[in-house]
Amino acid sequence: MVKSRRDAIGLEGSIWFQKAENKYLGGERIALLEKIDELGSINSAAKAVGISYKTAWHLVNLVNNLAEKPLVDRVTGGKGGGGTVLTREGKKVIEQFRIVQEEHRKYLHNLESRLGDASNLYQFLQRISMKISARNVFSGTIESITKGTVNAEVTLLIGEETRITAIITNGAVDNLSLKEGMNAYAIVKSSSIIIAQELHDAKLSARNIMPGIISKLIEGPVSTEVDVEIGDGNVISAIITHGSSEKLSLKEGDHACALFKASSVILGVN
């Protein structure tokens, strides 16, 4: 199936020259300078590029102030009653900008060719811009899938020794086309996580027990947010009651465990 031009995805970009930590010259300002050169009038140039006369003069003053030499000069008197012209420096800047712009266009074209199907890049950008309400999203690789009569147990490796187990329906496994070795996301709501300490000899039914170090505590009048570093750069966040936090005497730097049921884990794929 050939993609229509409407569906085709390409790369676009813009260039700005920056000076003294300020935006100096970009495509729109260059267009204004070109119209000033063509029409000899700030007023006419402003109308041609679709901005107000006041805005045009503001931009002209800005680029003149930032430039080593003025780019625009006001001419008074004469047959035409005066006007606005580009200086030699102004014309030189336009020429230089167009050279850079052309090289930038070639660079994007080359990058597009190297990427191949740019829609893959689009999908990646969609993934990293994904917004969900759950606080805990972990990326990993599916290590094992064990199907039962109705449900399946899926183990996701999110670090060298860190795993998350999820219980989902067999239908969900099929709908997501889950397979061992593929990338997936584990999503866990912070309200589904229990924080505990001293569990060395405890026997618990929760499949996911993540030992770690409390890296952050945010105390509130009703709830407390607890962040636990569980290794491999992963941090899990829990929301517990303020009373529970006080009862456990939690402090940053303390050892703690984050626990959650396998049924509390949502799996997602790209």
Backbone bond lengths (Angstrom), bond angles and torsions (degrees), N, CA, C in turn:
res aa  C-N    CA-C-N  psi(-1)  N-CA   C-N-CA  omega(-1)  CA-C   N-CA-C  phi
1 M - - - 1.462 - - 1.524 109.21 -
2 V 1.324 115.97 126.62 1.464 120.69 -179.29 1.519 108.96 -91.72
3 K 1.313 116.22 131.26 1.461 120.02 179.74 1.517 110.32 -72.33
4 S 1.328 116.57 140.12 1.458 120.48 175.23 1.511 109.28 -73.43
5 R 1.328 116.02 163.48 1.467 120.15 178.48 1.521 110.70 -60.49
6 R 1.343 115.32 -30.76 1.460 119.48 -179.46 1.522 110.98 -66.62
7 D 1.349 116.47 -35.39 1.461 120.91 -177.94 1.523 112.86 -86.45
8 A 1.347 117.23 -15.37 1.465 120.40 -176.38 1.524 110.39 -64.49
9 I 1.336 115.93 142.74 1.460 121.78 -179.53 1.518 108.94 -116.46
10 G 1.304 116.52 128.29 1.460 121.28 179.47 1.515 110.79 -130.48
11 L 1.315 116.36 175.38 1.463 122.06 179.70 1.519 110.10 -100.15
12 E 1.305 116.17 137.43 1.458 122.32 174.47 1.520 107.73 -132.02
13 G 1.315 116.34 153.28 1.461 119.61 178.85 1.511 110.37 -158.65
14 S 1.301 116.19 162.35 1.463 121.01 177.83 1.524 109.17 -128.32
15 I 1.322 115.59 158.15 1.463 121.75 -177.25 1.517 109.54 -117.81
16 W 1.304 115.06 137.65 1.466 121.35 172.23 1.512 108.78 -128.51
17 F 1.319 116.35 132.92 1.462 121.02 166.98 1.521 106.21 -87.01
18 Q 1.326 115.77 132.46 1.456 120.27 -178.08 1.519 109.84 -117.13
19 K 1.344 115.06 142.80 1.456 119.44 -179.41 1.514 108.69 -147.33
20 A 1.331 115.65 134.67 1.470 121.25 -179.51 1.530 110.65 51.82
21 E 1.350 115.48 41.12 1.460 123.16 178.35 1.527 112.75 61.90
22 N 1.334 116.81 21.66 1.453 122.07 176.96 1.516 109.51 -122.05
23 K 1.335 116.45 147.04 1.453 119.73 172.04 1.521 108.03 -67.25
24 Y 1.323 114.46 126.06 1.460 119.95 -171.99 1.524 110.22 -104.32
25 L 1.304 117.40 -65.08 1.458 121.22 -178.30 1.523 110.36 -134.57
26 G 1.325 115.29 130.46 1.456 122.13 174.60 1.513 109.30 -136.28
27 G 1.314 116.44 -174.88 1.452 121.15 -175.44 1.516 114.04 -56.72
28 E 1.339 118.29 -42.73 1.459 121.27 -176.91 1.529 111.40 -68.99
29 R 1.316 117.46 -38.87 1.466 120.19 179.57 1.529 110.81 -71.49
30 I 1.326 115.82 -36.25 1.467 119.33 175.67 1.529 109.82 -63.70
31 A 1.330 116.67 -40.49 1.475 120.40 178.09 1.524 110.69 -61.16
32 L 1.330 116.76 -39.24 1.465 120.41 177.24 1.525 110.73 -63.66
33 L 1.336 116.65 -44.78 1.460 119.91 178.93 1.529 111.36 -61.86
34 E 1.326 116.43 -39.11 1.468 120.05 179.09 1.523 110.97 -64.31
35 K 1.318 117.13 -39.50 1.462 120.02 179.04 1.534 111.55 -70.05
36 I 1.321 116.18 -34.51 1.468 119.20 175.17 1.524 109.67 -62.68
37 D 1.327 115.78 -42.25 1.462 120.80 178.87 1.532 110.79 -64.43
38 E 1.323 116.14 -38.50 1.464 120.90 -177.55 1.523 112.66 -75.75
39 L 1.347 116.91 -42.20 1.466 121.03 -171.61 1.520 113.88 -100.61
40 G 1.341 117.68 -18.55 1.470 120.62 178.14 1.501 114.30 69.21
41 S 1.350 117.50 22.01 1.459 120.86 -177.76 1.521 109.80 -151.86
42 I 1.322 115.72 131.49 1.465 120.71 176.90 1.522 109.56 -63.33
43 N 1.325 116.52 -43.90 1.460 121.07 -177.42 1.524 111.14 -60.56
44 S 1.328 116.57 -47.67 1.471 120.96 -179.36 1.521 110.83 -66.97
45 A 1.338 117.09 -39.04 1.458 120.99 179.66 1.522 110.66 -65.22
46 A 1.348 117.39 -40.54 1.463 121.94 179.08 1.525 110.59 -60.95
47 K 1.351 116.59 -44.90 1.463 120.56 179.18 1.528 110.59 -63.85
48 A 1.326 116.65 -38.34 1.468 121.23 -176.68 1.528 111.79 -65.93
49 V 1.339 117.60 -34.59 1.470 120.12 -178.70 1.526 112.51 -98.36
50 G 1.355 116.40 -1.80 1.457 119.86 173.20 1.508 115.62 83.28
51 I 1.333 118.05 32.87 1.464 120.99 175.78 1.522 109.05 -127.10
52 S 1.328 116.09 167.63 1.459 119.59 -179.14 1.531 110.72 -77.47
53 Y 1.313 114.95 158.97 1.470 121.34 177.41 1.524 110.54 -59.08
54 K 1.348 115.02 -41.52 1.469 120.22 179.90 1.527 111.19 -62.73
55 T 1.343 116.56 -44.30 1.464 120.75 178.99 1.521 111.26 -63.37
56 A 1.325 115.65 -40.67 1.468 120.43 179.59 1.531 110.63 -60.52
57 W 1.310 116.83 -45.58 1.464 119.13 179.68 1.529 111.68 -66.78
58 H 1.320 115.76 -35.64 1.468 119.13 177.26 1.530 110.17 -61.14
59 L 1.347 116.00 -44.63 1.468 120.32 -179.62 1.523 111.28 -66.75
60 V 1.320 116.30 -39.95 1.470 119.86 178.65 1.529 110.76 -62.89
61 N 1.325 116.63 -44.84 1.462 120.14 178.38 1.532 111.40 -63.12
62 L 1.343 115.43 -37.74 1.465 120.19 -179.90 1.522 111.46 -63.33
63 V 1.341 116.96 -49.99 1.464 119.25 -178.01 1.521 111.05 -69.08
64 N 1.321 117.28 -34.05 1.472 119.74 176.88 1.523 110.98 -64.40
65 N 1.345 116.13 -39.90 1.464 120.02 -178.93 1.522 111.80 -68.62
66 L 1.343 116.34 -33.72 1.462 120.06 -177.87 1.527 112.68 -84.44
67 A 1.324 116.95 -21.87 1.463 120.88 -178.00 1.525 111.28 -76.68
68 E 1.347 115.35 152.33 1.463 120.01 175.70 1.521 110.22 -63.98
69 K 1.338 115.95 -39.44 1.462 123.04 176.39 1.515 107.50 -129.09
70 P 1.342 118.84 148.97 1.462 121.07 -179.92 1.527 112.07 -55.87
71 L 1.333 115.57 139.90 1.459 121.04 177.52 1.533 111.56 -95.17
72 V 1.317 115.44 -24.85 1.465 121.47 -177.75 1.517 108.75 -127.14
73 D 1.313 115.74 139.20 1.470 120.90 -178.91 1.522 109.31 -130.09
74 R 1.309 116.27 139.79 1.457 120.74 177.68 1.530 108.50 -94.17
75 V 1.347 115.83 129.85 1.465 121.62 -179.75 1.520 108.30 -109.11
76 T 1.317 116.45 128.46 1.464 120.32 -179.66 1.521 110.27 -109.78
77 G 1.359 115.22 153.87 1.474 120.46 175.89 1.511 112.01 72.82
78 G 1.302 115.38 -163.79 1.464 120.97 179.31 1.515 111.66 85.40
79 K 1.332 115.42 -178.40 1.457 121.43 -177.12 1.524 112.83 -59.54
80 G 1.296 115.51 -45.88 1.465 119.33 -176.61 1.508 113.77 -81.97
81 G 1.320 116.94 1.61 1.458 119.73 -179.38 1.506 113.69 78.65
82 G 1.334 116.87 16.75 1.457 120.61 178.29 1.511 112.10 94.23
83 G 1.316 116.43 -178.81 1.459 121.14 -178.24 1.511 110.31 167.55
84 T 1.312 116.57 -159.86 1.462 122.06 -178.41 1.522 108.33 -129.66
85 V 1.308 115.94 133.96 1.467 120.25 -177.96 1.527 109.83 -132.83
86 L 1.307 114.45 158.73 1.463 119.57 172.47 1.518 109.05 -84.03
87 T 1.299 115.15 141.17 1.460 120.07 174.06 1.536 108.81 -79.11
88 R 1.305 116.18 173.11 1.461 120.07 176.03 1.521 109.91 -59.57
89 E 1.325 116.67 -38.10 1.462 120.98 178.06 1.526 111.36 -64.24
90 G 1.343 116.62 -39.26 1.454 121.44 178.75 1.518 112.14 -62.00
91 K 1.328 116.38 -43.69 1.466 120.79 179.21 1.531 110.56 -66.95
92 K 1.323 115.94 -36.10 1.463 120.25 178.97 1.528 110.94 -65.83
93 V 1.342 115.98 -40.15 1.465 120.66 179.95 1.523 110.81 -64.05
94 I 1.350 117.09 -41.75 1.461 120.33 177.96 1.525 110.50 -60.70
95 E 1.306 116.59 -45.21 1.467 121.44 179.73 1.524 110.99 -60.29
96 Q 1.335 116.42 -44.33 1.461 120.44 179.81 1.530 111.60 -65.61
97 F 1.343 115.59 -39.80 1.467 119.73 -179.67 1.527 110.30 -63.74
98 R 1.311 117.60 -42.30 1.462 121.24 -179.69 1.531 111.30 -64.87
99 I 1.326 117.37 -33.96 1.466 120.27 176.43 1.533 110.08 -65.37
100 V 1.327 115.85 -46.75 1.460 120.61 178.98 1.527 110.27 -63.03
101 Q 1.336 116.67 -41.43 1.460 121.42 -179.73 1.532 111.42 -61.76
102 E 1.333 116.69 -40.11 1.453 120.82 179.08 1.522 110.92 -66.95
103 E 1.337 117.12 -40.88 1.461 120.41 177.72 1.526 110.76 -65.31
104 H 1.326 115.22 -36.64 1.462 120.15 177.78 1.533 110.18 -65.23
105 R 1.334 117.09 -40.11 1.460 121.13 177.61 1.532 110.52 -62.13
106 K 1.338 116.52 -42.55 1.464 120.44 178.65 1.525 110.77 -64.13
107 Y 1.334 115.91 -39.54 1.473 120.90 179.20 1.525 110.54 -61.33
108 L 1.343 117.24 -45.49 1.462 120.67 179.91 1.520 111.18 -65.21
109 H 1.322 116.26 -39.14 1.467 120.48 178.27 1.531 110.38 -63.11
110 N 1.322 116.27 -42.01 1.462 121.10 178.75 1.532 110.57 -65.81
111 L 1.325 116.23 -42.29 1.466 120.93 179.22 1.526 110.38 -64.03
112 E 1.321 116.37 -40.42 1.460 121.61 178.46 1.528 110.67 -60.76
113 S 1.332 115.06 -41.27 1.470 120.12 179.36 1.522 110.92 -64.85
114 R 1.334 116.54 -41.10 1.462 120.47 -179.18 1.519 111.91 -69.52
115 L 1.345 117.45 -31.13 1.456 120.85 179.35 1.523 111.54 -72.22
116 G 1.327 115.94 -24.36 1.457 119.14 -175.97 1.506 109.91 76.07
117 D 1.330 116.89 -119.05 1.462 121.44 179.18 1.521 109.14 -77.91
118 A 1.332 116.51 104.59 1.464 120.96 -176.30 1.518 112.46 -66.84
119 S 1.339 116.81 -12.91 1.464 118.69 178.27 1.525 111.01 -64.84
120 N 1.364 117.23 -26.96 1.467 120.19 175.94 1.520 110.55 -63.69
121 L 1.348 116.10 -40.29 1.459 120.61 176.73 1.519 110.22 -63.74
122 Y 1.335 115.82 -40.87 1.460 120.64 179.34 1.525 110.83 -60.46
123 Q 1.348 116.04 -42.65 1.460 120.24 179.16 1.524 110.91 -63.77
124 F 1.357 115.81 -39.46 1.472 119.67 178.36 1.527 110.65 -62.60
125 L 1.341 116.20 -44.82 1.456 119.91 -179.80 1.525 111.00 -64.21
126 Q 1.333 116.29 -34.41 1.457 119.21 175.20 1.519 111.35 -62.99
127 R 1.331 115.50 -40.36 1.469 119.43 -178.05 1.523 111.53 -65.35
128 I 1.346 116.27 -44.81 1.457 117.29 -175.39 1.522 112.25 -75.79
129 S 1.343 116.13 -15.61 1.461 118.65 177.84 1.528 111.39 -97.03
130 M 1.342 117.25 3.62 1.457 121.96 -178.98 1.525 110.23 -59.85
131 K 1.324 116.30 133.88 1.455 121.64 179.43 1.521 108.92 -117.82
132 I 1.324 116.39 123.51 1.450 120.71 176.46 1.520 107.88 -134.36
133 S 1.332 116.11 160.15 1.460 119.61 -175.82 1.525 112.36 -79.93
134 A 1.326 117.99 -24.33 1.469 120.37 -178.52 1.522 110.58 -65.16
135 R 1.323 116.55 138.42 1.456 121.57 -177.46 1.522 112.42 -77.37
136 N 1.336 116.83 -28.68 1.461 120.66 -171.46 1.525 111.29 -111.15
137 V 1.321 115.57 111.18 1.461 122.00 176.33 1.520 107.46 -127.79
138 F 1.341 116.95 119.84 1.454 121.66 -177.23 1.524 109.70 -119.00
139 S 1.321 115.50 133.28 1.459 121.14 178.20 1.523 108.94 -97.88
140 G 1.320 116.75 137.26 1.454 119.43 179.86 1.510 112.80 -163.12
141 T 1.323 114.84 -166.82 1.466 122.38 -179.16 1.518 109.32 -120.18
142 I 1.324 116.86 134.64 1.468 120.25 178.79 1.519 109.20 -68.29
143 E 1.328 115.72 118.58 1.463 121.83 -177.38 1.527 111.26 -90.74
144 S 1.325 116.69 -37.87 1.468 118.98 -179.42 1.518 110.44 -156.16
145 I 1.327 114.95 151.92 1.463 122.63 175.12 1.528 107.13 -132.91
146 T 1.327 116.29 121.46 1.461 121.04 178.73 1.519 108.41 -120.53
147 K 1.327 115.26 111.59 1.455 119.96 -177.64 1.522 111.22 -88.68
148 G 1.349 114.99 139.83 1.452 121.60 172.42 1.516 109.16 -110.26
149 T 1.334 115.45 -158.74 1.460 119.66 -178.89 1.530 111.25 -68.05
150 V 1.325 115.99 -43.51 1.466 121.21 -177.61 1.526 111.86 -117.45
151 N 1.325 115.84 -44.73 1.457 121.59 -174.99 1.525 112.07 -109.55
152 A 1.327 114.28 165.80 1.466 120.54 177.49 1.524 109.07 -129.25
153 E 1.328 115.12 146.59 1.465 121.45 174.97 1.529 107.85 -101.20
154 V 1.305 115.54 122.54 1.468 121.37 -178.57 1.520 108.62 -118.22
155 T 1.331 116.72 126.61 1.463 121.92 178.46 1.520 109.18 -107.68
156 L 1.322 114.59 126.60 1.461 122.00 -178.31 1.530 109.08 -112.02
157 L 1.318 116.90 124.06 1.463 121.76 177.51 1.528 108.15 -88.39
158 I 1.346 116.85 114.24 1.463 120.41 -177.19 1.535 112.48 -108.56
159 G 1.324 116.44 1.62 1.460 122.21 177.67 1.515 108.11 -164.55
160 E 1.306 116.23 -176.13 1.467 119.31 -178.50 1.520 111.66 -59.38
161 E 1.333 116.62 -41.15 1.466 120.38 -178.13 1.522 111.99 -128.82
162 T 1.317 118.00 11.87 1.460 121.51 -175.03 1.522 109.86 -108.00
163 R 1.327 115.64 126.36 1.460 121.36 -177.71 1.519 110.49 -129.80
164 I 1.320 114.86 150.01 1.463 121.93 172.87 1.519 107.68 -123.72
165 T 1.328 115.86 131.80 1.456 121.40 179.20 1.521 109.43 -107.04
166 A 1.315 115.37 133.74 1.468 121.66 179.23 1.518 109.40 -123.52
167 I 1.325 115.61 145.17 1.458 121.47 172.12 1.526 106.97 -111.98
168 I 1.324 116.91 116.00 1.457 122.02 178.54 1.525 108.46 -132.40
169 T 1.303 117.12 168.73 1.464 119.60 -178.98 1.526 110.72 -74.29
170 N 1.326 115.15 156.59 1.461 119.48 175.28 1.529 110.76 -61.44
171 G 1.336 115.01 -33.72 1.454 119.10 177.75 1.518 111.79 -62.17
172 A 1.348 115.93 -38.56 1.461 119.71 178.81 1.525 111.03 -66.56
173 V 1.331 116.29 -38.09 1.472 120.29 176.87 1.524 110.18 -59.34
174 D 1.336 115.61 -44.56 1.465 120.03 -179.04 1.525 111.43 -70.24
175 N 1.336 116.82 -42.22 1.471 120.32 -178.65 1.530 112.10 -64.02
176 L 1.334 116.31 -35.87 1.466 120.88 179.25 1.522 112.21 -86.74
177 S 1.349 116.00 -5.50 1.479 121.47 -178.45 1.525 111.24 55.48
178 L 1.338 115.42 43.76 1.461 120.09 -176.91 1.525 110.45 -70.18
179 K 1.323 114.26 137.36 1.468 120.92 176.95 1.520 108.79 -143.04
180 E 1.328 115.78 151.45 1.469 119.51 176.43 1.529 109.90 -61.90
181 G 1.323 114.99 136.36 1.459 120.51 178.98 1.515 114.63 95.43
182 M 1.334 117.88 -11.66 1.463 119.03 -178.98 1.528 110.40 -87.92
183 N 1.331 115.95 157.66 1.459 121.51 178.76 1.522 110.10 -78.87
184 A 1.333 115.42 145.11 1.466 120.58 178.79 1.525 108.77 -155.35
185 Y 1.336 115.22 169.39 1.461 121.67 177.64 1.519 109.69 -118.21
186 A 1.330 115.39 140.32 1.461 121.40 171.57 1.521 107.14 -107.48
187 I 1.318 115.99 127.46 1.463 121.56 -177.28 1.528 108.13 -120.51
188 V 1.341 115.40 127.39 1.460 120.57 -177.52 1.524 108.93 -134.83
189 K 1.317 117.29 126.09 1.462 120.68 177.14 1.526 110.09 -69.71
190 S 1.323 116.08 141.41 1.471 120.10 -178.41 1.522 112.37 -63.64
191 S 1.339 116.63 -27.18 1.471 119.23 179.79 1.523 112.42 -74.93
192 S 1.353 117.57 -11.11 1.465 121.43 179.14 1.520 112.55 -89.97
193 I 1.334 116.78 -1.52 1.461 121.01 -173.76 1.529 110.76 -101.63
194 I 1.298 115.13 134.30 1.468 122.35 176.54 1.525 108.41 -104.79
195 I 1.321 116.60 136.67 1.471 122.22 176.39 1.523 108.43 -103.30
196 A 1.320 115.67 130.34 1.469 120.06 -178.78 1.515 110.47 -141.21
197 Q 1.330 115.28 163.57 1.458 122.16 177.27 1.528 109.48 -134.15
198 E 1.334 114.98 159.06 1.467 121.95 175.37 1.536 112.17 53.66
199 L 1.328 115.14 59.47 1.458 119.87 -178.89 1.528 112.58 -105.20
200 H 1.312 117.13 20.39 1.466 121.05 -173.81 1.540 112.54 -56.71
201 D 1.309 117.54 -41.53 1.467 120.47 -176.79 1.531 112.14 -108.71
202 A 1.307 116.94 6.98 1.463 119.86 -176.32 1.529 110.76 -80.02
203 K 1.337 115.67 147.58 1.452 121.31 175.54 1.523 107.78 -114.29
204 L 1.335 115.24 119.86 1.458 120.58 -174.49 1.520 110.38 -128.60
205 S 1.328 116.17 150.32 1.465 120.33 179.10 1.527 112.04 -83.48
206 A 1.327 117.81 -18.08 1.465 120.43 -179.13 1.526 109.82 -62.19
207 R 1.337 116.93 130.07 1.457 120.55 -177.64 1.523 112.36 -76.51
208 N 1.324 116.91 -29.51 1.466 120.48 -174.81 1.524 110.57 -105.05
209 I 1.316 115.73 106.28 1.466 122.36 178.08 1.532 106.71 -122.93
210 M 1.342 115.81 109.82 1.458 121.69 -173.03 1.528 110.78 -110.70
211 P 1.346 118.54 98.68 1.468 119.64 176.89 1.522 110.64 -73.93
212 G 1.315 115.26 147.10 1.460 118.48 179.15 1.514 112.06 -174.21
213 I 1.317 115.22 -162.07 1.462 122.72 -178.11 1.521 108.93 -119.09
214 I 1.319 116.91 134.72 1.464 120.80 177.27 1.532 108.41 -69.48
215 S 1.337 115.61 117.55 1.463 119.84 -177.37 1.521 112.43 -98.76
216 K 1.344 116.48 -23.32 1.469 118.61 -179.37 1.511 110.02 -155.48
217 L 1.336 115.52 140.88 1.467 122.81 173.90 1.524 108.41 -127.80
218 I 1.307 116.54 127.73 1.465 120.50 174.52 1.519 107.06 -120.76
219 E 1.323 115.49 104.23 1.457 121.28 -176.08 1.527 110.47 -83.54
220 G 1.315 116.09 135.92 1.454 122.11 173.90 1.512 109.72 -127.06
221 P 1.316 117.90 170.06 1.472 120.08 -178.16 1.524 112.56 -67.16
222 V 1.350 117.52 -25.02 1.461 121.45 -178.99 1.525 111.58 -115.63
223 S 1.326 116.04 -45.21 1.468 120.67 -175.81 1.523 111.11 -124.40
224 T 1.323 114.92 159.62 1.458 122.09 177.56 1.525 108.88 -129.29
225 E 1.315 115.37 132.66 1.462 119.64 175.32 1.521 108.50 -93.44
226 V 1.322 115.91 129.71 1.465 121.64 -179.25 1.525 108.54 -122.48
227 D 1.320 116.90 121.85 1.464 121.99 176.18 1.521 108.46 -104.90
228 V 1.335 115.80 128.08 1.464 121.10 -179.19 1.522 108.98 -120.43
229 E 1.333 116.91 123.35 1.464 121.83 174.65 1.523 107.97 -78.99
230 I 1.332 115.76 120.65 1.468 119.91 -174.72 1.528 112.26 -110.33
231 G 1.329 116.84 12.85 1.457 120.99 176.65 1.513 113.41 98.29
232 D 1.338 114.98 160.58 1.466 122.79 179.05 1.525 112.22 58.18
233 G 1.338 115.92 29.02 1.462 119.96 178.53 1.514 114.54 78.60
234 N 1.322 117.42 6.11 1.469 121.24 -178.56 1.525 110.84 -93.81
235 V 1.325 114.71 137.37 1.465 121.68 176.56 1.523 107.51 -126.84
236 I 1.324 116.10 133.05 1.463 120.89 178.84 1.527 108.89 -113.44
237 S 1.331 116.39 135.04 1.461 121.58 -176.42 1.516 110.25 -109.67
238 A 1.308 115.26 136.33 1.463 121.77 178.58 1.523 109.16 -126.01
239 I 1.316 116.18 147.10 1.463 121.84 172.07 1.520 107.34 -112.97
240 I 1.327 116.17 115.54 1.465 121.06 179.32 1.526 108.29 -123.02
241 T 1.326 116.39 169.32 1.464 118.70 179.86 1.526 110.38 -72.10
242 H 1.312 115.14 154.57 1.461 120.30 177.78 1.531 110.63 -62.00
243 G 1.342 115.15 -36.65 1.469 119.54 178.80 1.515 111.94 -63.29
244 S 1.345 116.58 -39.62 1.469 120.02 178.85 1.519 110.81 -65.92
245 S 1.309 116.06 -38.66 1.464 120.08 178.91 1.524 111.07 -62.28
246 E 1.337 115.65 -43.47 1.469 119.65 179.30 1.529 111.04 -66.99
247 K 1.342 116.01 -40.01 1.464 120.49 -178.65 1.525 110.91 -63.55
248 L 1.340 116.76 -37.64 1.460 121.05 -179.96 1.528 112.22 -82.49
249 S 1.346 116.64 -11.33 1.480 121.99 -177.40 1.535 110.87 53.80
250 L 1.321 115.68 47.03 1.462 120.38 -176.76 1.515 111.70 -68.74
251 K 1.324 115.16 139.71 1.466 121.48 177.54 1.524 108.45 -139.71
252 E 1.324 115.39 149.72 1.466 119.69 175.25 1.525 109.54 -61.97
253 G 1.316 116.30 134.80 1.459 121.16 -177.65 1.512 113.28 97.40
254 D 1.339 116.91 -13.00 1.465 120.49 178.66 1.532 110.70 -74.85
255 H 1.338 115.17 153.70 1.460 120.25 170.98 1.526 108.69 -77.43
256 A 1.327 115.63 142.35 1.454 120.61 178.04 1.524 108.49 -156.98
257 C 1.309 115.25 165.83 1.460 121.19 176.64 1.522 109.13 -122.38
258 A 1.314 115.17 139.03 1.457 121.11 172.49 1.525 107.49 -104.04
259 L 1.335 117.12 124.81 1.453 121.94 -177.04 1.536 110.14 -119.43
260 F 1.316 116.38 141.03 1.462 119.82 172.58 1.522 109.29 -156.16
261 K 1.319 115.81 150.09 1.456 122.03 -178.03 1.523 110.33 -73.92
262 A 1.311 116.27 149.61 1.462 121.14 178.20 1.526 110.66 -62.42
263 S 1.324 117.08 -29.47 1.453 121.32 179.51 1.529 112.35 -73.35
264 S 1.337 116.79 -11.52 1.464 121.04 178.96 1.527 112.29 -88.01
265 V 1.331 116.85 -2.44 1.455 121.38 -176.36 1.532 110.24 -95.31
266 I 1.308 116.28 130.06 1.463 122.53 173.22 1.517 107.93 -103.08
267 L 1.312 116.57 134.20 1.465 120.45 177.73 1.525 110.05 -104.71
268 G 1.312 115.49 141.93 1.459 121.28 177.62 1.523 109.95 -136.98
269 V 1.323 115.79 153.10 1.460 120.93 177.03 1.524 108.25 -133.32
270 N 1.323 115.62 164.89 1.465 120.55 179.39 1.521 109.63 -78.88
